Amino acid sequence: RDLGAVTRWRSGEYLVALPGQTLDAAKHQLELLLKASELRQFVVGESLTVSLQFAVGLTLVHSDEVTMEAALRQCQRSLN
């Protein structure tokens, strides 16, 4: 559908925007993304192993006229 976006939101956090998607379709897309992210642990340097943990939240913006900034504010309210 419309052009989506993936962008860094804050340190270690990313925003995936899927305009024109239903909540169920967006949930399905994010589940596929998480399944494809098989990298959970990796070695940094000679002796340090880093583990990744994924957490996902969804929010639905009900209007085509909502700006990305307003959508980000809605996400932030949902996290608090």
N, C-alpha and C positions, 0 to 999 in steps of 0.2 A: 504494500500500500504506500503510504507516505514515507518519506525518508526518515529513518530513525537516527539516533545518535547514541554514542557511548562516550562519556567524558569523565574525567576525574572530578569528583565533587569536593572531597576533603582528603587529607592524608589517609591513604589506605582505603578510601571509599570511592566508588564509581557509580555513576547514574546511567541507566539505560533507558532511553526514551523511545517508545514504540507508538507513534501517533497513528490514530485510526484503528487501533486494536481494541478488541473487547478485553475485559479483565481475564476471562478464561484463556483467550488466545495469548495474551501477554504472559500469563502464568506458565502456559505450555512452552513458550519460547524460552523463558528463563530456566525451566526445568531441563530443557535440552542443553542449554548453555552450561549448566552446572554438571550435567552428566558428561559432557565433552571435556570438562576441566578435570582430567584425571590426575594432574600434578597436585599432590597433597603435601609431600615432603621432598625437600631437595637439600643437597649438601652445598654449603657456602664455605669456601676455603678448604682447609685440610681436616678440620674436626668439628665444624659447626653445622648442625642440621636444623633447618627451618621448616616449621609446619605451617600450612595455610589452613585457615578456617573460613568457610563461606557462610554468610547470612544474607538472606534476601527478604526484602519487603516490597509490597506492591501498593500503589495508590492509583486511583482512577480519577482523571480530570474530566469533568462532564461537559466541557465546552471547547469548541475549536478556537475560540477567541482568547483562551487563557494563554498567557505568555509562559515561556520556560521559567522565568524568574518566579512567577506566581506558583507554578507547579513545584519548584524547588522549595518554596516556603511551605506549601502544603505537605511535602515530604518531611520537612524539618519538624512541623507540628506533630506529624504522625509518630516521629521518633521520640518525642519528649514525653 
